[in-house]
Amino acid sequence: MLCDAQIENDRRRVVLSSIVRVVNHTTLPLLILNTDQIDEKKYNSIARIDINKDFYIPIDLLYGYSSSQIFIAIDE
């Protein structure tokens, strides 16, 4: 889990930024997609992960909506 500890107004604040790391060890770039909240047949692109790179999925995408689905696809 990634977190950022900050001190604001003499109080410690911890900001959680991600809990899921996706590493691309394939031979093609990958796309991280989620479904559109209005039309479930449409997909929104979250990120493109190049070969031998990684990406931390933002925590708000995982917990923002209880029905949100995240997909991994190949980008050709």
ABEGO torsion letter per residue (X at the ends): XBBBBBBBGGBBBBBBABABBBBBABABBBBBBBBBAABAABBBBABBBBBGBBBBBBAAAAAABAABBBBBBBBX
